[in-house]
C-alpha cells in the first residue's frame, strides 16, 4: 500500500503536500504554467469530451495565473483543495485532482474531480492519486463523505472509483454541462466508516475523468 506523507509548510501554495515514493500532489504554482500548457494543449481532444466547454482563453498564461490565485483563495477559505499530480522523481506534471465543494456543518462532505494528460493515462497514476488523497480527506480534513460523479458511458471511470472503494448511489439527470451538453451522471460515494484501501497494484485505468469542481 502507498504511504501518505502530509507536510505543512510556511508558504500558502505549499501548505499541503501529499506524496509517496512515486507521486506527489500539491497546489498549482505560477511556475507550473509551461508544463500545464504543454500537457493540456496536447491532450485537448482527449480531455474535451469529459470537461466543460473550454473558453477561448483557456490555455493563456494570464488565465492560468488567475486560476492559481483562485485556487489559493479557495484553499484558504476552506472551499476546495485543487492539486496537481506529479511524477515525483522528475517533477513531471501528470494531471490534476481537486477536492472541491467542501461542506462543513451537518454534511462534512466533499466532491472529487480529476483529469489526466493523455500520454500518462493507463499507467495507474490516478489510482495512486486517490490512494494518497482519501486518507487525507478523512483524517486531515476530517470529512465524513466523499462524492464523485461520472458519465454513465465512462465505464473506465466507474471501474476506477470502484477500485478505490466507492459505492454507487444513484442516477443524476442532466447533472453537469459537459462539452456543451447537459449530461446525466452516476453518483458514487465513499464514507469514512466503510472505505477500503485502493489497490495500487490493480490494472490501471485509461481515459477516465470525474467532473471538475474548479477549472483545473
PERATA-V969108 format. One record per pair of residues at least 24 apart in sequence whose ideal C-beta (glycine too) atoms are under 10 Angstrom apart, sorted by the first residue. I is the first residue (numbers start at 1). J is the second residue. D is the distance in whole Angstrom. If there is no record, write none. Layout:
I,J,D
I,J,D
//
This chain:
1,131,7
1,197,6
1,198,8
1,199,9
1,200,7
1,201,9
2,127,9
2,128,6
2,129,10
2,130,10
2,131,5
2,132,6
2,135,9
2,197,9
2,198,8
2,200,5
3,131,9
3,132,9
3,135,9
4,131,8
4,132,5
4,133,8
4,134,9
4,135,5
4,136,6
4,139,9
4,140,9
5,132,9
6,132,10
6,135,9
6,136,6
6,139,8
6,140,6
8,140,9
12,72,6
12,73,10
12,75,8
12,76,7
13,68,8
13,71,9
13,72,6
13,75,9
15,72,9
15,75,7
15,76,9
15,81,9
16,75,8
16,81,6
16,83,8
16,99,9
16,136,8
16,140,8
16,141,9
17,83,9
17,132,10
18,81,10
18,83,7
18,85,9
18,97,9
18,129,8
18,131,10
18,132,4
18,133,6
18,135,9
18,136,6
18,140,9
19,86,9
19,88,6
19,132,7
20,88,8
20,128,7
20,129,10
20,131,8
20,132,6
20,200,9
21,88,7
21,89,9
22,86,10
22,87,7
22,88,6
22,89,7
22,124,10
22,125,9
22,128,7
22,200,9
23,85,6
23,86,7
23,87,7
23,88,6
23,89,10
23,94,8
23,124,10
23,125,7
23,126,10
23,128,5
23,129,6
23,131,9
23,132,7
23,200,10
24,83,9
24,84,9
24,85,8
24,86,5
24,87,8
24,88,4
24,89,9
24,91,8
24,94,10
24,129,10
24,132,9
25,81,9
25,83,4
25,84,7
25,85,6
25,86,8
25,88,10
25,94,10
25,96,9
25,97,6
25,99,10
25,128,10
25,129,6
25,132,6
25,133,7
25,136,9
26,83,6
26,84,6
26,85,9
26,86,7
27,68,8
27,71,6
27,72,7
27,74,10
27,75,6
27,81,7
27,82,7
27,83,6
27,84,7
28,64,8
28,65,10
28,67,7
28,68,5
28,69,10
28,71,6
28,72,9
28,82,7
28,83,8
28,84,5
28,93,9
28,96,8
28,216,7
29,68,7
29,71,10
29,72,10
29,84,8
30,61,9
30,64,8
30,65,6
30,68,6
30,69,9
31,68,10
32,64,8
32,68,8
32,84,6
32,86,9
32,91,10
32,93,7
33,59,10
33,60,10
33,61,5
33,63,10
33,64,5
33,65,7
33,67,10
33,68,9
34,61,9
34,64,10
34,93,9
35,84,9
35,86,9
35,91,9
35,92,7
35,93,4
35,94,10
35,117,9
36,61,10
36,64,6
36,67,9
36,68,10
36,84,8
36,93,6
36,96,9
36,117,10
36,216,9
37,61,8
37,64,7
37,93,10
38,93,8
38,117,9
39,84,10
39,92,9
39,93,6
39,94,8
39,95,8
39,96,10
39,115,10
39,116,9
39,117,4
39,118,8
39,119,8
39,120,8
40,64,9
40,93,9
40,95,10
40,96,10
40,115,9
40,117,8
40,118,10
40,216,10
42,117,7
42,118,7
42,119,7
43,95,9
43,115,8
43,116,8
43,117,5
43,118,4
43,119,7
43,120,9
43,121,9
44,118,9
45,118,8
46,115,9
46,116,9
46,117,8
46,118,4
46,119,9
46,121,7
46,207,7
46,209,9
47,95,10
47,115,6
47,116,8
47,117,8
47,118,8
47,179,10
47,207,10
47,209,7
47,212,10
48,178,9
48,179,6
48,180,10
49,151,9
49,153,10
49,154,9
49,178,8
49,179,6
49,183,10
49,207,9
49,209,9
50,115,8
50,150,8
50,151,7
50,154,7
50,157,8
50,178,7
50,179,7
50,183,9
50,207,8
50,208,8
50,209,4
50,210,9
50,211,8
50,212,9
51,113,10
51,115,7
51,176,10
51,178,7
51,179,7
51,209,7
51,211,8
51,212,6
51,215,9
52,176,8
52,177,6
52,178,6
52,179,7
52,180,9
52,211,8
52,212,7
52,215,8
53,177,8
53,178,8
53,179,6
53,180,5
53,181,9
54,179,9
54,215,10
55,215,9
58,215,9
63,215,9
64,215,10
66,215,9
67,214,8
67,215,6
67,216,7
68,216,10
70,214,7
70,215,8
70,216,10
71,98,9
71,214,7
71,215,9
71,216,7
74,98,9
74,100,8
74,102,9
74,213,9
74,214,7
75,99,9
75,102,10
77,102,9
78,102,6
78,103,10
78,104,7
78,141,9
79,103,9
79,110,10
79,213,9
79,214,9
80,110,8
80,111,9
80,113,10
80,213,6
80,214,6
80,216,10
81,110,8
81,112,10
81,133,9
81,136,9
81,137,9
81,140,9
81,141,8
81,213,10
81,214,10
82,113,9
82,212,9
82,213,8
82,214,5
82,215,9
82,216,5
83,114,9
83,129,8
83,132,9
83,133,8
83,136,10
83,216,8
84,216,8
85,114,8
85,115,9
85,116,8
85,117,9
85,120,9
85,125,6
85,126,8
85,128,8
85,129,5
85,132,9
85,133,10
86,125,10
87,120,8
87,123,10
87,125,8
92,117,9
92,120,8
93,117,7
93,120,9
94,119,9
94,120,5
94,121,9
94,123,9
94,125,5
94,126,8
94,128,9
94,129,8
95,120,7
95,121,8
95,125,7
95,126,7
95,129,8
95,209,9
95,216,9
96,126,10
96,129,9
96,212,8
96,214,9
96,216,5
97,126,7
97,129,5
97,130,8
97,132,9
97,133,6
97,210,9
97,212,10
97,216,9
98,133,10
98,210,9
98,211,10
98,212,6
98,213,5
98,214,5
98,215,9
98,216,6
99,133,7
99,134,10
99,136,8
99,137,6
99,140,10
99,141,7
99,143,9
99,146,8
99,213,8
99,214,10
100,147,10
100,211,9
100,212,8
100,213,3
100,214,6
100,216,9
101,147,8
101,213,5
101,214,10
102,137,9
102,141,7
102,143,7
102,213,9
103,143,9
103,145,9
103,147,10
104,141,10
104,142,10
104,143,9
106,144,10
107,143,9
107,144,8
107,145,7
108,141,9
108,142,7
108,143,5
108,144,4
108,145,7
108,192,9
109,137,10
109,143,6
109,144,7
109,145,4
109,146,7
109,147,6
109,189,9
109,191,10
110,137,6
110,141,7
110,143,6
110,144,10
110,145,8
110,146,6
110,147,7
110,148,10
110,213,8
111,145,10
111,146,8
111,147,5
111,148,7
111,149,7
111,187,10
111,189,10
111,210,8
111,211,8
111,212,10
111,213,6
112,137,8
112,146,6
112,147,7
112,148,5
112,149,10
112,161,9
112,164,10
112,166,9
112,188,10
112,190,9
112,210,6
112,211,9
112,212,10
112,213,8
113,148,8
113,149,9
113,150,10
113,176,10
113,209,8
113,210,5
113,211,5
113,212,4
113,213,5
113,214,8
113,216,8
114,148,9
114,157,9
114,160,9
114,208,8
114,209,6
114,210,6
114,211,9
114,212,8
114,213,10
114,216,9
115,208,9
115,209,5
115,210,9
115,211,10
115,212,7
115,216,7
116,205,9
116,206,9
116,207,8
116,208,7
116,209,7
118,206,10
118,207,8
121,156,9
121,204,8
121,205,8
121,206,5
121,207,6
121,208,8
121,209,10
122,156,9
122,203,10
122,204,5
122,205,7
122,206,4
122,207,8
122,208,10
123,204,5
123,205,9
123,206,9
124,160,10
124,163,10
124,198,10
124,199,10
124,200,7
124,201,8
124,202,8
124,203,8
124,204,4
124,205,7
124,206,10
125,204,8
125,205,9
126,157,9
126,160,6
126,164,9
126,198,10
126,204,8
126,205,6
126,206,10
126,208,7
126,209,9
126,210,9
127,159,10
127,160,6
127,161,10
127,163,6
127,164,7
127,198,6
127,199,8
127,200,6
127,201,9
127,202,7
127,203,9
127,204,7
127,205,6
127,208,10
128,198,8
128,200,6
128,204,9
129,164,10
129,198,10
130,160,8
130,161,8
130,163,8
130,164,5
130,165,9
130,166,9
130,190,9
130,198,5
130,200,9
130,210,10
131,163,10
131,164,8
131,197,7
131,198,4
131,199,9
131,200,6
132,198,9
132,200,10
133,164,9
133,198,10
134,164,7
134,165,8
134,166,10
134,190,7
134,192,10
134,195,6
134,196,10
134,197,8
134,198,7
135,195,9
135,197,9
137,190,9
137,192,9
137,195,10
138,190,9
138,191,9
138,192,5
138,193,9
138,195,7
139,192,9
142,192,9
143,191,10
143,192,7
144,191,7
144,192,5
144,193,8
145,189,6
145,190,7
145,191,5
145,192,7
145,193,10
146,188,9
146,189,7
146,190,5
146,191,8
146,192,9
146,195,8
147,187,6
147,188,7
147,189,5
147,190,8
147,210,10
147,213,10
148,185,9
148,186,9
148,187,8
148,188,5
148,189,8
148,190,8
148,210,5
148,211,8
149,175,6
149,176,7
149,183,10
149,184,10
149,185,4
149,186,7
149,187,5
149,188,7
149,189,10
149,210,7
149,211,6
150,183,10
150,185,6
150,186,6
150,187,9
150,188,7
150,208,8
150,209,8
150,210,5
150,211,7
151,175,9
151,176,9
151,178,7
151,183,5
151,184,7
151,185,6
151,186,8
151,209,9
151,210,9
151,211,9
152,183,9
152,184,6
152,185,7
152,186,5
153,183,9
153,184,9
153,186,10
154,183,10
154,185,9
154,186,9
154,207,8
154,208,6
154,209,7
154,210,9
155,207,10
155,208,9
156,204,10
156,205,5
156,206,6
156,207,5
156,208,4
156,209,9
157,186,9
157,188,9
157,205,7
157,206,10
157,207,8
157,208,4
157,209,6
157,210,6
157,211,10
158,186,7
158,188,8
158,205,10
158,208,8
158,210,10
159,202,9
159,203,9
159,205,6
159,206,10
159,208,8
160,188,10
160,198,9
160,202,9
160,204,9
160,205,4
160,206,9
160,208,5
160,209,10
160,210,8
161,186,9
161,188,5
161,189,9
161,190,8
161,198,10
161,205,9
161,208,9
161,210,7
162,188,8
163,196,9
163,198,6
163,199,6
163,200,9
163,202,5
163,203,9
163,204,10
163,205,8
164,188,9
164,190,7
164,195,9
164,196,8
164,197,9
164,198,4
164,199,9
164,202,10
164,205,10
165,190,5
165,191,9
165,194,8
165,195,5
165,196,4
165,197,7
165,198,7
165,199,9
166,190,5
166,191,10
166,194,10
166,195,9
166,196,10
166,198,10
166,210,10
167,191,8
167,194,7
167,195,10
175,211,8
176,211,5
176,212,9
177,211,10
178,209,10
178,211,7
178,212,10
183,211,9
185,210,9
185,211,7
//
